[in-house]
Amino acid sequence: MNEDQVLELLQRVGAFRSGHFVYTSGKHGDSYVLKDAMYAYPRETSAVCRETAERFKDAGVGAVIGPAVGAALLSQWTAYHLSEMTGREVLSVYADKDGMGGFVIKRGYDKLIAGKKTLVVEDLTTTGGSLRKVVEAARAAGAEVVGAIALVNRGAVTKEMIGNPPVFDQLLNVDLESWDAADCELCRSGIPVNTDVGHGRAFLASKDA
């Protein structure tokens, strides 16, 4: 599966959208990655995870972990496909937010991944922060992190930014151009702000306040 095919899949399920959006940063842009839209479609979710598994089938992976919530589904499907491809049992676990900006591996999952070659998966990375924290948590649990992969790399994230695992890969690289609200050509052109996804509703409310 190449990048064009991944993009087509995301567009087909409504996870990659065009329009006028307000991002978490407050900046505006004409594209938006609604990662959670894909999870309503098991076949498509399975397809991207099969591609992920294909890329790491020779890495000796014994466990897959991702940050909750969405990447827990990626972890499950990727582990399933790795198990099918290798004929070995590959475990699937996930990391929870710890309430202090980090991630913690609970439910006994830390003991399950201790000593295992572990793959870290993520759906969307912009700064690499969540990936790095899960890499660190997995290492702290005694796992050998053999790689990390994102479905979409939106921020030119590098492996150094996520804790320097041996391999960092992505299925799709995107460079979403954005503008400050005061310089937004979409606003000047009168293109309505999308209020269903992103932070458009809050932006419009702040203008009316």
MDAnalysis code that builds the backbone (N, CA, C; Angstrom):
import MDAnalysis as mda
import numpy as np

u = mda.Universe.empty(627, n_residues=209, atom_resindex=np.repeat(np.arange(209), 3), trajectory=True)
u.add_TopologyAttr("name", ["N", "CA", "C"] * 209)
u.add_TopologyAttr("resid", np.arange(1, 210))
u.add_TopologyAttr("resname", ["MET", "ASN", "GLU", "ASP", "GLN", "VAL", "LEU", "GLU", "LEU", "LEU", "GLN", "ARG", "VAL", "GLY", "ALA", "PHE", "ARG", "SER", "GLY", "HIS", "PHE", "VAL", "TYR", "THR", "SER", "GLY", "LYS", "HIS", "GLY", "ASP", "SER", "TYR", "VAL", "LEU", "LYS", "ASP", "ALA", "MET", "TYR", "ALA", "TYR", "PRO", "ARG", "GLU", "THR", "SER", "ALA", "VAL", "CYS", "ARG", "GLU", "THR", "ALA", "GLU", "ARG", "PHE", "LYS", "ASP", "ALA", "GLY", "VAL", "GLY", "ALA", "VAL", "ILE", "GLY", "PRO", "ALA", "VAL", "GLY", "ALA", "ALA", "LEU", "LEU", "SER", "GLN", "TRP", "THR", "ALA", "TYR", "HIS", "LEU", "SER", "GLU", "MET", "THR", "GLY", "ARG", "GLU", "VAL", "LEU", "SER", "VAL", "TYR", "ALA", "ASP", "LYS", "ASP", "GLY", "MET", "GLY", "GLY", "PHE", "VAL", "ILE", "LYS", "ARG", "GLY", "TYR", "ASP", "LYS", "LEU", "ILE", "ALA", "GLY", "LYS", "LYS", "THR", "LEU", "VAL", "VAL", "GLU", "ASP", "LEU", "THR", "THR", "THR", "GLY", "GLY", "SER", "LEU", "ARG", "LYS", "VAL", "VAL", "GLU", "ALA", "ALA", "ARG", "ALA", "ALA", "GLY", "ALA", "GLU", "VAL", "VAL", "GLY", "ALA", "ILE", "ALA", "LEU", "VAL", "ASN", "ARG", "GLY", "ALA", "VAL", "THR", "LYS", "GLU", "MET", "ILE", "GLY", "ASN", "PRO", "PRO", "VAL", "PHE", "ASP", "GLN", "LEU", "LEU", "ASN", "VAL", "ASP", "LEU", "GLU", "SER", "TRP", "ASP", "ALA", "ALA", "ASP", "CYS", "GLU", "LEU", "CYS", "ARG", "SER", "GLY", "ILE", "PRO", "VAL", "ASN", "THR", "ASP", "VAL", "GLY", "HIS", "GLY", "ARG", "ALA", "PHE", "LEU", "ALA", "SER", "LYS", "ASP", "ALA"])
u.atoms.positions = np.array([
    [0.860, -1.192, 0.000],
    [0.000, 0.000, 0.000],
    [0.892, 1.237, 0.000],
    [0.786, 2.062, -1.057],
    [1.593, 3.273, -1.130],
    [0.833, 4.463, -0.550],
    [1.483, 5.630, -0.544],
    [0.875, 6.803, 0.085],
    [-0.414, 7.233, -0.615],
    [-0.450, 7.138, -1.945],
    [-1.666, 7.508, -2.671],
    [-2.837, 6.609, -2.268],
    [-2.559, 5.338, -2.088],
    [-3.608, 4.407, -1.697],
    [-4.082, 4.665, -0.272],
    [-3.149, 5.010, 0.616],
    [-3.530, 5.345, 1.993],
    [-4.386, 6.609, 2.007],
    [-3.982, 7.613, 1.238],
    [-4.755, 8.855, 1.170],
    [-6.144, 8.597, 0.615],
    [-6.236, 7.789, -0.427],
    [-7.547, 7.474, -1.015],
    [-8.434, 6.773, -0.004],
    [-7.854, 5.860, 0.771],
    [-8.623, 5.160, 1.803],
    [-9.152, 6.142, 2.848],
    [-8.291, 7.042, 3.310],
    [-8.714, 8.016, 4.324],
    [-9.787, 8.953, 3.790],
    [-9.674, 9.340, 2.539],
    [-10.696, 10.190, 1.927],
    [-12.020, 9.435, 1.798],
    [-11.939, 8.165, 1.458],
    [-13.142, 7.359, 1.239],
    [-13.962, 7.220, 2.513],
    [-13.295, 7.125, 3.647],
    [-14.029, 6.961, 4.910],
    [-14.264, 8.287, 5.625],
    [-13.898, 9.398, 4.987],
    [-14.145, 10.711, 5.573],
    [-13.141, 11.131, 6.615],
    [-11.959, 10.500, 6.607],
    [-10.939, 10.842, 7.604],
    [-10.003, 11.939, 7.122],
    [-9.986, 12.198, 5.820],
    [-9.169, 13.288, 5.278],
    [-10.121, 14.219, 4.535],
    [-10.269, 15.448, 5.034],
    [-11.306, 16.343, 4.529],
    [-10.721, 17.661, 4.041],
    [-11.430, 18.246, 3.104],
    [-11.059, 19.565, 2.575],
    [-12.134, 20.563, 2.963],
    [-11.733, 21.811, 3.165],
    [-12.682, 22.844, 3.551],
    [-11.969, 23.981, 4.254],
    [-12.561, 24.488, 5.328],
    [-11.997, 25.586, 6.121],
    [-12.065, 25.161, 7.585],
    [-10.899, 24.894, 8.159],
    [-10.842, 24.331, 9.499],
    [-9.992, 25.179, 10.435],
    [-10.301, 25.066, 11.725],
    [-9.495, 25.701, 12.763],
    [-8.845, 24.587, 13.571],
    [-7.503, 24.614, 13.639],
    [-6.753, 23.564, 14.316],
    [-6.633, 23.863, 15.807],
    [-6.111, 22.888, 16.549],
    [-5.906, 23.048, 17.990],
    [-5.034, 24.259, 18.296],
    [-4.082, 24.525, 17.417],
    [-3.174, 25.660, 17.602],
    [-3.856, 27.004, 17.434],
    [-5.071, 27.011, 16.875],
    [-5.765, 28.253, 16.567],
    [-5.571, 28.699, 15.133],
    [-4.633, 28.068, 14.449],
    [-4.406, 28.413, 13.047],
    [-5.492, 27.804, 12.169],
    [-5.614, 28.375, 10.955],
    [-6.625, 27.909, 10.010],
    [-5.956, 27.167, 8.867],
    [-6.692, 26.236, 8.251],
    [-6.161, 25.506, 7.114],
    [-7.285, 24.960, 6.254],
    [-6.916, 24.422, 5.081],
    [-7.932, 23.924, 4.159],
    [-8.027, 22.399, 4.133],
    [-7.299, 21.711, 5.022],
    [-7.364, 20.253, 5.106],
    [-7.399, 19.840, 6.571],
    [-8.034, 18.695, 6.829],
    [-8.149, 18.225, 8.206],
    [-8.108, 16.707, 8.213],
    [-7.339, 16.150, 9.132],
    [-7.279, 14.697, 9.293],
    [-8.135, 14.322, 10.501],
    [-9.312, 13.762, 10.231],
    [-10.219, 13.319, 11.288],
    [-9.964, 11.823, 11.496],
    [-8.913, 11.535, 12.246],
    [-8.416, 10.160, 12.365],
    [-9.474, 9.184, 12.857],
    [-10.333, 9.620, 13.783],
    [-11.298, 8.697, 14.375],
    [-12.350, 8.216, 13.379],
    [-12.527, 8.931, 12.269],
    [-13.521, 8.518, 11.284],
    [-13.212, 7.134, 10.726],
    [-11.948, 6.792, 10.615],
    [-11.573, 5.502, 10.034],
    [-12.010, 4.331, 10.896],
    [-12.043, 4.525, 12.214],
    [-12.290, 3.404, 13.120],
    [-13.706, 2.856, 13.017],
    [-14.602, 3.577, 12.370],
    [-15.949, 3.059, 12.142],
    [-15.978, 2.009, 11.033],
    [-14.872, 1.872, 10.320],
    [-14.788, 0.963, 9.177],
    [-13.720, -0.104, 9.433],
    [-14.110, -1.258, 9.954],
    [-13.132, -2.294, 10.315],
    [-12.264, -2.763, 9.156],
    [-12.823, -2.884, 7.968],
    [-12.021, -3.376, 6.847],
    [-10.903, -2.410, 6.506],
    [-11.203, -1.123, 6.496],
    [-10.185, -0.131, 6.190],
    [-9.146, -0.059, 7.307],
    [-9.614, -0.142, 8.553],
    [-8.678, -0.146, 9.681],
    [-7.760, -1.362, 9.595],
    [-8.346, -2.500, 9.272],
    [-7.559, -3.717, 9.109],
    [-6.541, -3.579, 7.986],
    [-6.938, -2.921, 6.893],
    [-6.053, -2.789, 5.730],
    [-4.801, -1.987, 6.055],
    [-4.953, -0.866, 6.769],
    [-3.762, -0.069, 7.082],
    [-2.888, -0.790, 8.111],
    [-3.516, -1.551, 8.984],
    [-2.734, -2.300, 9.970],
    [-2.028, -3.487, 9.322],
    [-2.621, -4.050, 8.297],
    [-1.938, -5.110, 7.556],
    [-0.675, -4.567, 6.905],
    [-0.752, -3.342, 6.373],
    [0.432, -2.714, 5.787],
    [1.491, -2.453, 6.851],
    [1.053, -2.003, 8.022],
    [1.992, -1.799, 9.127],
    [2.681, -3.114, 9.494],
    [1.892, -4.172, 9.615],
    [2.449, -5.478, 9.956],
    [3.439, -5.950, 8.902],
    [3.127, -5.709, 7.656],
    [4.008, -6.122, 6.560],
    [5.389, -5.486, 6.713],
    [5.417, -4.238, 7.140],
    [6.686, -3.521, 7.258],
    [7.535, -4.004, 8.432],
    [6.898, -4.659, 9.413],
    [7.647, -5.086, 10.600],
    [7.591, -6.598, 10.817],
    [7.190, -7.348, 9.809],
    [7.019, -8.792, 9.993],
    [8.329, -9.520, 10.266],
    [9.459, -8.928, 9.871],
    [10.759, -9.573, 10.082],
    [11.520, -8.999, 11.271],
    [10.836, -8.194, 12.105],
    [11.509, -7.528, 13.229],
    [11.415, -8.321, 14.524],
    [10.789, -9.478, 14.486],
    [10.674, -10.285, 15.698],
    [9.741, -9.706, 16.734],
    [8.757, -8.928, 16.305],
    [7.845, -8.248, 17.235],
    [7.047, -9.272, 18.039],
    [7.047, -9.078, 19.362],
    [6.269, -9.937, 20.244],
    [5.080, -9.237, 20.862],
    [5.062, -7.894, 20.744],
    [3.952, -7.125, 21.303],
    [3.836, -5.801, 20.555],
    [2.613, -5.307, 20.476],
    [2.322, -4.019, 19.855],
    [1.604, -3.164, 20.885],
    [1.989, -1.901, 20.973],
    [1.367, -0.993, 21.937],
    [1.096, 0.345, 21.268],
    [-0.010, 0.978, 21.662],
    [-0.329, 2.314, 21.182],
    [-0.988, 3.115, 22.280],
    [-0.971, 4.427, 22.176],
    [-1.651, 5.263, 23.168],
    [-3.167, 5.193, 22.999],
    [-3.888, 5.059, 24.102],
    [-5.341, 5.085, 24.041],
    [-5.805, 6.506, 23.661],
    [-6.869, 6.694, 22.845],
    [-7.845, 5.637, 22.639],
    [-7.664, 4.978, 21.260],
    [-7.597, 5.810, 20.221],
    [-7.633, 5.288, 18.868],
    [-6.555, 4.284, 18.546],
    [-5.328, 4.570, 18.947],
    [-4.223, 3.693, 18.583],
    [-4.309, 2.332, 19.252],
    [-5.183, 2.183, 20.252],
    [-5.409, 0.862, 20.836],
    [-6.021, -0.063, 19.791],
    [-6.846, 0.489, 18.914],
    [-7.435, -0.312, 17.831],
    [-6.375, -0.674, 16.801],
    [-5.492, 0.262, 16.498],
    [-4.394, -0.037, 15.587],
    [-3.504, -1.130, 16.158],
    [-3.267, -1.077, 17.462],
    [-2.451, -2.087, 18.121],
    [-3.075, -3.473, 17.957],
    [-4.373, -3.551, 18.167],
    [-5.058, -4.835, 18.090],
    [-4.974, -5.442, 16.687],
    [-5.310, -4.651, 15.674],
    [-5.298, -5.161, 14.301],
    [-3.877, -5.472, 13.834],
    [-2.927, -4.635, 14.203],
    [-1.545, -4.872, 13.776],
    [-1.011, -6.160, 14.394],
    [-1.289, -6.368, 15.677],
    [-0.861, -7.600, 16.339],
    [-1.516, -8.812, 15.691],
    [-2.777, -8.684, 15.331],
    [-3.477, -9.786, 14.659],
    [-2.781, -10.154, 13.345],
    [-2.494, -9.161, 12.526],
    [-1.876, -9.441, 11.229],
    [-0.445, -9.958, 11.390],
    [0.286, -9.432, 12.367],
    [1.630, -9.958, 12.616],
    [1.568, -11.423, 13.047],
    [0.589, -11.747, 13.875],
    [0.425, -13.136, 14.306],
    [0.139, -14.041, 13.113],
    [-0.728, -13.575, 12.217],
    [-1.073, -14.361, 11.035],
    [0.129, -14.520, 10.103],
    [0.901, -13.459, 9.944],
    [2.033, -13.487, 9.013],
    [3.193, -14.333, 9.522],
    [3.421, -14.295, 10.832],
    [4.608, -14.941, 11.389],
    [4.335, -16.308, 11.993],
    [3.068, -16.603, 12.266],
    [2.742, -17.862, 12.912],
    [3.083, -17.868, 14.389],
    [3.382, -16.693, 14.941],
    [3.688, -16.557, 16.363],
    [2.615, -15.722, 17.043],
    [2.453, -15.920, 18.340],
    [1.521, -15.078, 19.078],
    [2.145, -13.710, 19.318],
    [1.486, -12.674, 18.814],
    [1.920, -11.296, 19.042],
    [0.843, -10.614, 19.879],
    [1.230, -10.081, 21.019],
    [0.284, -9.483, 21.953],
    [-0.061, -8.051, 21.562],
    [-1.247, -7.623, 21.985],
    [-1.695, -6.249, 21.760],
    [-2.067, -5.619, 23.091],
    [-1.438, -4.482, 23.396],
    [-1.739, -3.754, 24.631],
    [-1.840, -2.261, 24.301],
    [-2.196, -1.489, 25.306],
    [-2.238, -0.038, 25.092],
    [-1.832, 0.689, 26.360],
    [-1.457, 1.963, 26.167],
    [-1.050, 2.816, 27.285],
    [-2.140, 3.841, 27.562],
    [-2.378, 4.095, 28.834],
    [-3.377, 5.084, 29.261],
    [-2.718, 6.410, 29.595],
    [-3.455, 7.495, 29.431],
    [-2.984, 8.784, 29.929],
    [-2.925, 8.715, 31.449],
    [-1.876, 9.334, 32.022],
    [-1.708, 9.261, 33.476],
    [-2.302, 10.454, 34.210],
    [-2.928, 11.377, 33.460],
    [-3.550, 12.543, 34.074],
    [-2.581, 13.680, 34.346],
    [-1.296, 13.458, 34.042],
    [-0.286, 14.490, 34.266],
    [0.492, 14.802, 32.985],
    [-0.115, 14.460, 31.860],
    [0.521, 14.756, 30.583],
    [1.362, 13.628, 30.025],
    [1.415, 12.520, 30.745],
    [2.206, 11.391, 30.275],
    [1.346, 10.172, 30.010],
    [1.990, 9.007, 29.866],
    [1.274, 7.751, 29.663],
    [1.792, 6.714, 30.633],
    [0.896, 5.808, 31.034],
    [1.250, 4.733, 31.948],
    [0.690, 3.428, 31.395],
    [1.414, 2.357, 31.603],
    [0.977, 1.048, 31.129],
    [0.428, 0.282, 32.323],
    [-0.890, 0.073, 32.334],
    [-1.569, -0.530, 33.481],
    [-2.145, -1.893, 33.104],
    [-3.022, -2.413, 33.986],
    [-3.768, -3.657, 33.748],
    [-2.874, -4.883, 33.601],
    [-1.655, -4.766, 34.092],
    [-0.732, -5.885, 33.962],
    [-0.067, -5.967, 32.609],
    [-0.384, -5.017, 31.718],
    [0.221, -5.007, 30.390],
    [1.731, -4.782, 30.460],
    [2.173, -4.039, 31.500],
    [3.605, -3.796, 31.631],
    [4.377, -5.107, 31.792],
    [3.787, -6.056, 32.521],
    [4.447, -7.353, 32.710],
    [4.407, -8.179, 31.424],
    [3.355, -7.984, 30.634],
    [3.231, -8.747, 29.389],
    [4.278, -8.343, 28.356],
    [4.659, -7.061, 28.342],
    [5.606, -6.618, 27.313],
    [7.052, -6.638, 27.798],
    [7.268, -6.854, 29.085],
    [8.634, -6.885, 29.618],
    [9.451, -7.959, 28.898],
    [10.588, -7.553, 28.367],
    [11.474, -8.476, 27.684],
    [11.107, -8.777, 26.243],
    [9.973, -8.229, 25.772],
    [9.533, -8.507, 24.407],
    [9.954, -7.393, 23.444],
    [10.239, -7.790, 22.220],
    [10.445, -6.808, 21.159],
    [9.085, -6.190, 20.855],
    [9.025, -4.877, 20.967],
    [7.737, -4.183, 20.966],
    [7.689, -3.100, 19.897],
    [6.563, -3.056, 19.200],
    [6.305, -2.040, 18.181],
    [5.305, -1.031, 18.736],
    [5.600, 0.258, 18.593],
    [4.702, 1.320, 19.059],
    [3.977, 1.895, 17.849],
    [2.642, 1.959, 17.928],
    [1.833, 2.454, 16.812],
    [1.042, 3.688, 17.241],
    [0.781, 4.563, 16.284],
    [0.013, 5.790, 16.522],
    [-0.759, 6.116, 15.249],
    [-1.915, 6.775, 15.396],
    [-2.684, 7.113, 14.208],
    [-2.212, 8.421, 13.577],
    [-2.077, 9.449, 14.375],
    [-1.698, 10.765, 13.848],
    [-0.653, 11.388, 14.757],
    [0.444, 11.838, 14.190],
    [1.462, 12.508, 15.003],
    [1.752, 13.881, 14.416],
    [1.749, 14.878, 15.282],
    [2.009, 16.254, 14.859],
    [3.311, 16.767, 15.465],
    [3.519, 16.473, 16.739],
    [4.760, 16.882, 17.412],
    [5.600, 15.681, 17.832],
    [5.003, 14.500, 17.829],
    [5.700, 13.305, 18.278],
    [5.611, 13.077, 19.775],
    [4.921, 13.971, 20.485],
    [4.886, 13.901, 21.941],
    [4.293, 12.616, 22.486],
    [3.138, 12.217, 21.986],
    [2.489, 11.005, 22.491],
    [3.312, 9.769, 22.176],
    [3.833, 9.712, 20.955],
    [4.673, 8.573, 20.590],
    [5.880, 8.462, 21.516],
    [6.536, 9.581, 21.751],
    [7.733, 9.570, 22.598],
    [7.391, 9.075, 24.006],
    [6.278, 9.537, 24.553],
    [5.902, 9.146, 25.906],
    [5.570, 7.660, 25.994],
    [4.971, 7.108, 24.949],
    [4.668, 5.677, 24.962],
    [5.943, 4.863, 24.772],
    [6.843, 5.340, 23.912],
    [8.149, 4.687, 23.769],
    [8.849, 4.640, 25.117],
    [8.850, 5.757, 25.827],
    [9.510, 5.825, 27.136],
    [8.847, 4.899, 28.145],
    [7.493, 4.860, 28.130],
    [6.773, 4.010, 29.072],
    [7.046, 2.533, 28.791],
    [7.102, 2.169, 27.526],
    [7.377, 0.776, 27.156],
    [8.785, 0.377, 27.595],
    [9.732, 1.260, 27.378],
    [11.110, 0.964, 27.806],
    [11.193, 0.847, 29.318],
    [10.470, 1.709, 30.018],
    [10.484, 1.665, 31.479],
    [9.895, 0.353, 32.003],
    [8.998, -0.253, 31.201],
    [8.392, -1.532, 31.587],
    [9.288, -2.710, 31.234],
    [10.407, -2.437, 30.594],
    [11.342, -3.510, 30.257],
    [11.205, -4.034, 28.853],
    [10.390, -3.367, 28.018],
    [10.231, -3.790, 26.628],
    [11.421, -3.314, 25.797],
    [11.729, -4.059, 24.758],
    [12.727, -3.633, 23.781],
    [11.980, -3.022, 22.596],
    [11.965, -1.712, 22.504],
    [11.246, -1.037, 21.427],
    [12.050, -1.174, 20.130],
    [11.495, -1.928, 19.174],
    [12.205, -2.172, 17.914],
    [11.780, -1.214, 16.814],
    [10.704, -0.452, 17.054],
    [10.266, 0.499, 16.046],
    [9.000, 1.212, 16.460],
    [8.678, 2.245, 15.710],
    [7.443, 2.988, 15.901],
    [6.931, 3.393, 14.528],
    [5.623, 3.502, 14.410],
    [5.039, 3.862, 13.126],
    [3.753, 4.644, 13.356],
    [3.523, 5.651, 12.510],
    [2.296, 6.443, 12.550],
    [1.531, 6.223, 11.256],
    [0.222, 6.198, 11.357],
    [-0.598, 6.151, 10.154],
    [-0.371, 7.417, 9.336],
    [-0.444, 8.574, 10.003],
    [-0.230, 9.858, 9.331],
    [0.783, 10.671, 10.134],
    [1.839, 11.098, 9.468],
    [2.829, 12.001, 10.059],
    [2.521, 13.391, 9.520],
    [1.952, 14.222, 10.382],
    [1.477, 15.538, 9.950],
    [2.465, 16.650, 10.261],
    [3.517, 16.334, 11.027],
    [4.387, 17.405, 11.487],
    [5.853, 17.196, 11.201],
    [6.172, 16.426, 10.146],
    [7.579, 16.147, 9.814],
    [8.326, 15.614, 11.030],
    [7.638, 14.763, 11.803],
    [8.225, 14.182, 13.006],
    [9.327, 13.199, 12.606],
    [10.426, 13.224, 13.324],
    [11.551, 12.332, 13.069],
    [11.707, 11.348, 14.227],
    [12.520, 10.318, 14.019],
    [12.683, 9.337, 15.085],
    [13.394, 9.928, 16.299],
    [14.234, 10.947, 16.089],
    [14.884, 11.609, 17.217],
    [13.856, 12.302, 18.103],
    [12.758, 12.760, 17.528],
    [11.731, 13.473, 18.281],
    [10.868, 12.542, 19.123],
    [10.932, 11.238, 18.848],
    [10.067, 10.307, 19.572],
    [10.869, 9.328, 20.426],
    [12.102, 9.662, 20.731],
    [12.894, 8.806, 21.601],
    [13.891, 7.935, 20.886],
    [14.051, 8.171, 19.587],
    [15.084, 7.505, 18.789],
    [14.984, 5.973, 18.779],
    [13.815, 5.430, 18.436],
    [13.742, 3.980, 18.250],
    [14.563, 3.587, 17.023],
    [14.914, 2.316, 16.861],
    [15.723, 1.907, 15.717],
    [15.086, 2.261, 14.372],
    [13.756, 2.198, 14.316],
    [13.032, 2.500, 13.072],
    [11.834, 3.371, 13.402],
    [11.621, 4.407, 12.589],
    [10.370, 5.169, 12.654],
    [9.844, 5.299, 11.233],
    [8.593, 4.904, 11.054],
    [7.996, 4.894, 9.718],
    [6.615, 5.532, 9.788],
    [6.038, 5.795, 8.622],
    [4.678, 6.293, 8.533],
    [4.077, 5.814, 7.221],
    [2.757, 5.656, 7.224],
    [2.089, 5.245, 5.995],
    [1.814, 6.439, 5.091],
    [1.664, 7.625, 5.687],
    [1.372, 8.820, 4.896],
    [2.015, 10.041, 5.537],
    [2.763, 10.775, 4.750],
    [3.307, 12.065, 5.159],
    [2.431, 13.164, 4.584],
    [1.990, 14.097, 5.398],
    [1.210, 15.225, 4.887],
    [1.778, 16.519, 5.454],
    [1.757, 17.538, 4.640],
    [2.205, 18.868, 5.056],
    [1.009, 19.796, 4.931],
    [0.299, 19.997, 6.029],
    [-0.906, 20.816, 6.017],
    [-0.543, 22.280, 6.238],
    [-0.677, 23.060, 5.179],
    [-0.390, 24.487, 5.290],
    [-1.421, 25.146, 6.201],
    [-0.972, 26.061, 7.021],
    [-1.878, 26.740, 7.948],
    [-1.512, 28.216, 8.048],
    [-2.495, 28.999, 8.512],
    [-2.302, 30.446, 8.616],
    [-2.877, 30.944, 9.936],
    [-2.304, 32.025, 10.439],
    [-2.920, 32.706, 11.572],
    [-4.286, 33.214, 11.149],
    [-5.213, 33.289, 12.105],
    [-6.578, 33.708, 11.785],
    [-6.596, 35.062, 11.070],
    [-5.727, 35.980, 11.487],
    [-5.710, 37.325, 10.888],
    [-5.235, 37.308, 9.437],
    [-4.518, 36.262, 9.056],
    [-3.972, 36.185, 7.702],
    [-4.652, 35.122, 6.845],
    [-5.782, 34.604, 7.310],
    [-6.432, 33.478, 6.640],
    [-7.145, 33.918, 5.363],
    [-6.673, 33.398, 4.237],
    [-7.289, 33.713, 2.950],
    [-8.694, 33.124, 2.849],
    [-8.917, 32.009, 3.542],
    [-10.241, 31.390, 3.509],
    [-11.271, 32.294, 4.180],
    [-10.863, 32.929, 5.284],
    [-11.757, 33.884, 5.948],
    [-12.040, 35.069, 5.032],
    [-10.983, 35.575, 4.384],
    [-11.147, 36.725, 3.502],
    [-12.031, 36.408, 2.313],
    [-12.011, 35.144, 1.902],
    [-12.828, 34.743, 0.754],
    [-14.256, 34.386, 1.151],
    [-14.541, 34.447, 2.439],
    [-15.891, 34.175, 2.911],
    [-16.263, 32.706, 2.938],
    [-15.259, 31.823, 2.937],
    [-15.529, 30.385, 2.999],
    [-15.879, 30.013, 4.439],
    [-17.052, 29.445, 4.664],
    [-17.495, 29.169, 6.031],
    [-16.539, 28.250, 6.785],
    [-16.395, 28.517, 8.071],
    [-15.584, 27.669, 8.944],
    [-16.368, 26.406, 9.275],
    [-15.713, 25.257, 9.180],
    [-16.345, 23.993, 9.541],
    [-16.501, 23.932, 11.062],
    [-17.718, 23.709, 11.516],
    [-17.972, 23.668, 12.958],
    [-18.209, 22.248, 13.460],
    [-18.129, 21.273, 12.563],
    [-18.359, 19.881, 12.956],
    [-17.084, 19.212, 13.456],
    [-15.939, 19.563, 12.863],
    [-14.667, 18.993, 13.293],
    [-13.688, 20.128, 13.560],
    [-12.691, 19.859, 14.383],
    [-11.733, 20.908, 14.716],
    [-12.316, 21.864, 15.737],
    [-11.793, 23.080, 15.722],
    [-12.162, 24.071, 16.738],
    [-12.876, 25.270, 16.128],
    [-13.577, 25.022, 15.034],
    [-14.289, 26.091, 14.349],
    [-15.401, 26.706, 15.166],
    [-16.115, 25.873, 15.903],
    [-17.237, 26.378, 16.695],
    [-16.744, 27.349, 17.768],
    [-15.652, 26.986, 18.438],
    [-15.095, 27.847, 19.484],
    [-14.554, 29.142, 18.874],
    [-13.963, 29.038, 17.673],
    [-13.443, 30.236, 16.999],
    [-14.571, 31.213, 16.694],
    [-15.674, 30.723, 16.163],
    [-16.796, 31.599, 15.828],
    [-17.404, 32.189, 17.089],
    [-17.479, 31.394, 18.161],
    [-18.044, 31.889, 19.417],
    [-17.172, 33.010, 19.990],
    [-15.860, 32.892, 19.835],
    [-14.964, 33.925, 20.358],
    [-15.107, 35.217, 19.557],
    [-15.456, 35.126, 18.288],
    [-15.649, 36.323, 17.480],
    [-16.926, 37.048, 17.851],
    [-17.935, 36.243, 18.271],
    [-19.236, 36.836, 18.626],
    [-19.243, 37.384, 20.047],
    [-18.240, 36.974, 20.844],
    [-18.233, 37.386, 22.255],
    [-17.932, 38.871, 22.395],
])
